[in-house]
Amino acid sequence: MVKLDNVEIIGAGPAGLYTAILLKSRMPATRVRVSEQNPAAATFGFGVVFSDQALDFLQADDPETHALMTPVMERWRDMTLSLEGQRVTLDGIGFAAIGRLQLLQILQQRAAEVGVLTRFEHALGDLDEIEEQADLIVGADGLNSLLRRSHENEFAPQLDHFDNHFAWFGTPRAFDTLTQTFVRSGKGVLNAHHYRYAPAMSTFIVECDPRSFGAHGFAQMDEQASAAACAELFADTLEGAPLLINRSQWRRFPRLWCDNWVVGKRVILGDAAHTAHFSIGSGTRLALEDSIALTRALCQFDELETALQEYQRQRQPVARKIVDAANTSAHWYDDFGARMQLAPMEFAFSYLTRSGRVDLARLRQMAPRFIASYERGRQSG
């Protein structure tokens, strides 16, 4: 195990807090401190979704946190796809979801229990305040990471954006399953990703291509006007429920990958190192798995340099596969309007195979009822 007297972590999102929890649990003599520029109760967005299998890693590596999270999570076994009012059930594709704020509160509680020091509303202007005393600095500070920007050339980030625009809303309406709803208005096509994360609350992400974004005039609207316009466009889906805002600005999803995650005693993880498009729901999972991989490497080796290089060597290829699948999935969404002319079952099949990681044989295992119905339809047609 690497001997560390002081660890400084930048960012108290899920990645930063979870890294702090794991390190302090395994290295109780180490001083672990997290610095966060926002208040403790600040969070942007609404719910976080995980695939059923994605929680298995958490139970194996940190059963205490898993035990706190799972009782308050919403769960469902199937997924629904709605194409201009025609619904298709995708069986066997289960998910679990939790509110972002609730997740942060659980992690903050765990961090306090194991002795992590946290500083909220503490913005670091540069690294000077923590550089000298830290044996290890962890950048878990997201897309605009101070740590990454402070060593831009060494971390070698590649950053661009997908074409589509999206806005992240919430709604006081509970949906039975994670649902993808595709609609056509007189001004273009739109998609909503929506799922419940609490008994009476759901995330509702609205996405559209550049043409539809311009035609609907979203760029000229403030958050509240955008929410009202989208609520009208998805009125049938929302059944009268409003859309709520929380930093619900229109954005294009960033595509980030850093060639290096380690520079000396500095290491990045989560969205500071890579992003994964929300269409495969793996961003938070990736960040937590980064934390696990980093902690394992630090516990496995005696030298810091060796441990950090092993973290990068082991973790990068695994994360790259998921990021590449997310990028492929995002490209499918960039062009979803052209596919809306397909019959609902064909559209659903295209959706299920969008990441390039799922073939027909795997689909027969994942969603046997859907595939049986899909193949019967093709044979009769």
N, C-alpha and C positions, 0 to 999 in steps of 0.2 A: 504494500500500500504506500502511495506517495505521502510523505509527511508534509502537511500544509498547516501553517499557523493561521493565516488569514486568507479568506476567499471573499472577493468582492463580486457581486452579481448585479448587473444593470438590467432593470426591468422586472416588475412584479406581476407580469401576466402569468398564465399557466406554466410556460416554459421556465421562467425565472424562479417562481415559487417552488415548482416541483424539483428543480435542480437543487435548490437550497435544502429542501426537505430530505432528499436522498443523501446529499453530502453530509448534512449534520447528523442524520441517523446513523450513518456508517463511520463518521469521523467525529465523535462527540467532543473531542478536545479542540477541534478546529473552530475558530471564530468565522462564522458565515454571516455576511451582511448583504442585504438586498436594498438597492436604491431605486426609487420609483418617482417619476416626476408628477404623477397624478395622485389625487386622493385615493384612499383605500376603497371607497365605494364607487369609484368611477369605472365604468365599462362601456364599451361601444358595441352596438349590436344587441342581440337578444338571446338566442339560444345556441348551444353547441350540440352537434349531432355526431354520434359514433356508430359504426356498424357493430352488430352484436359481437362479432369475433374480435373487434378492436379493443374490447375491454379485457380480454383474456390476459394480455401482457401486463396490464395494471395489477390484476389479482396476483399474478406470479411474482412480481417485483416489489409490490407495495400493498399488501393486503389491508393495512390499516386505512389508507386513503380510499382504496376500492370499497371497503366496508362503509365508509362515510358517504360515498357518492351514489352507490347503486340503489339504496332505499328511496332516494328522492328523484330518481330518473324516470322519465316516461319511456315506455317500451311498446313496440308493435312488431308483428311478424311479417307483414306484407307491405308492399309499396303500391301506389296508384299512379297511373299516367292518364291525364285527361287531355285529349286532343280535340279542341273546339267542341267541347261538351260530350264527347264520346270517351267513356272510361274503360281502361284496361287494368286488371289487377295483376301485379307481378308478385307471385307467391314466393315465400322463402327468403325474401330480402329484408331481413330484420334490422332494426336500428334502435338506439337508445339516445335520449336527449336530456340535457340539463340546461338551466338558465346560466348565462355567462356570469352574472353576478353571484349566483349561488355557488358555482364552481370556484370562483375566486375566494369567496368567504370560507369554503371548506379548506382550500389550500392555505389560506391565511391562518386558519385555526390550527391546522397541522404544523405549519411552520413555527407558530408560537409555542406549541406543545413541545417540540423537539429543541427549542432554544435558538432559532434563527432570529437575527436582528433585522428588523425592517424599518426603512425610512421612507415614508410616503410624502408626497409634495416636496420632494428633494430632487431638483433638476441639476444634473451635472453639466456644466458648461463645457468641460473638457475632462481629460482623464487624470489631470495633475493631482486632484484631491485623493484619488485612490491608488494611483500607480505605484508610489514608492513602497507603501506598507503591504501591498497585496502580493501573495505568492502565486495567486491565480486570479485572473479576471475573466468572468463569463459574460459575454454579450447576449442577453436574452431580450433585447430591446427592440425587436421588431424590424419592420421594413426600413425604417429610417435610423437604424442602429448607429448610435454614437461611436461605439467601439469599431464597427466596420468602417465608418466614414473616417475615423481617425487613422486608419491604416488601409486606406482604399486600395492602393497599388498591391500591397501584399495579399490581401484577401481576394483580390481579382474578381469582383462581382460582374455579372452580366445581367443587365436589367432592361426589359422592354415591357410592353403591355399588349393584352389581347384587344380585339376590336370592339367587342360588345361593351355596352354601358350597363351598370347595375346599381340598385339602391337597396339598402338593407332596412326593412321595416319590421314591426311587430304587429300583432293583432290579438284582441281579446276574444279569439274564437279557437276552439280546440279541434284540430283535424284528426281523423281516425288514424291516418298513416302519413308517412312522408309522401308528398304528392308533387308531381310535376304537372303544371297546368299551362297549356299552350293555347293562346287566343289570337284572333285576328281582328283588328279594328279597321276603320276606314283609312287609317294613317299608317298601318304597318302591323308587324307581328310582335308579340311579347310572350315572355315565359315567366312563370312564378314558381320558385322552389319554396314549399311551405311545409312545416311540421310543428307539432306541439312540443313544447319543452317544459310545460307545467300544466296542471289539470285544466286551466282556463286561459292559457296563453300559447301563442305560436309565433315562430319566426316566419316572415314572409318576404322573400327576396325577389324583386322584380328585375328582369333582364330584357334588353332589347338590342337590336343591331343598330349601327350608326344611322341608317336611313330612318328607322322608326323613332330613334331618339330625337333626331332633328325635326321630323314631321310632327311629333307630339309637343314640341316646344319645351322639353324638360330642362334644357340648359338655361332657360329664362325664368324658371320657377324656383322659389325657395323650398325648403324641406316640406313645410306644411302643404303648400300648393301641390307639390309632387305627390304627397301621400293622398291627398283628396282626388287627384286625377287618376292615380293607380287604383284607388278603391273603387272608382266608377268603372274603370276598364275591367276590373275583376269582381264586379258586383255579384255576379252569379255564384262565384266561388266563395266570396266572403259572407254571403247571405245577410247583408246589412251591417256587418261589423266594420268598424273603421280601421284604418292603418295608423299605427303609432310611430313616432320618430325618435331616433336617438343617434345623432350624427349620421343621418340618413341621406347624405349627399350622394349624387350620382358620380360614379367612378368607373374607370376601366381597370380590370384586374391586373396587377403587376406580375410579371414573370421574372423571378430572380433566382439565380444560381451562382454561388461563389465557388471558384475553383479550389480555394484554400479556406479551411475553417480554423486554422491554427496559425498564429503568428507569435512566436516566443511563448510567453506565459499567458497569452490572450487566446480565447477560444469563443467561437460564435455557434449558436444553435437556433432551432426554430426559424421563424420568419426573418431573423437577421442573416441566416445562411441560405435559405431557400423558401420558396412559396409553392403551395399546391392549390390549384383552383378549387373553389368551394363546391363544384359539381360532383366531386367524389368524397367530400366530407372528411378529409384526412389531415387538415392543417394542424389542428390541436393534437391529434394522435401522433403525427410526425414529431411535433415539438416535444411531447412527453417521452417518446421513444428515444429522441436525441439525448434527453436528460439521463435516461437509463443507461444508454451506451457510454456516455461520458463518465458517469459515476462508476460503472463497471471497470472501465479502463484505468481510472485513478486508483481503484481498489486492487487491481490485478498486478500493477507494476510499481516499482520503487522509485523510478526516476520520472519526473514530470514530463520531460521532453518525450520520452518513450511512450508514456501513457497517452499524451495528447495526439501523438502521431498514430498510435494504434486506434484511438477513437475515430480519427479521420479515415484511416484505412478501412476499418470495419464498417463504419456507419455510412460513408458517402455512397457506396454502390447500392445499398438497400434503399436509402432515401431517393437516389436517382431514379430507380425503377418506379417508385410511386409518383414522383414528380413528373416523369415522362408520361405516365398513364394519365395524370391530371391534365397535362398540357394537351394530350391527344383528345381527352374528353372536352376540354375547353374549345378546341377547334371545331368539334361537332356542334357546340352551341353557337359558335360564330356563324354557322351556316344552317341553323335549325329551321329557318323560314322556308328554305328550299325543300325541306323534307316534309313539311306539313301537308303536302298534297298526297302523301302516301296513305294507304288504308291504316286504320289504327293499329292493327296487329303488326303490320310491316314497320310502322313507325316505332312501335314498342321494341321490336327486335333490333332495329337500328340503334335505338337508345341503349339497350342492354349491352350491345357489342361496341359501343363508342370508344372505349378506352384502349381497344386492341388486345386486352388481356383475357377476354372471355370468349371461348369458342363454343360451338354447338354442344359438344360433349360435356363441357363444364356447366352450360346452361341447363342441360337435362338434370344435373344434380342440384343446381341452385334453385331453379324455378320449374319443377317438373310439370305442374298443372298448366302453366302458361305455355311451355314448349309443346306439350301434348295438344293443346288447343291450336297453337300456331301451325304445327305440322298437319293437323287434320284440315285446317283451312287451306293450306297450300295444296294438299292432295285433292281436295274437292274442287279447288279452283282450276 
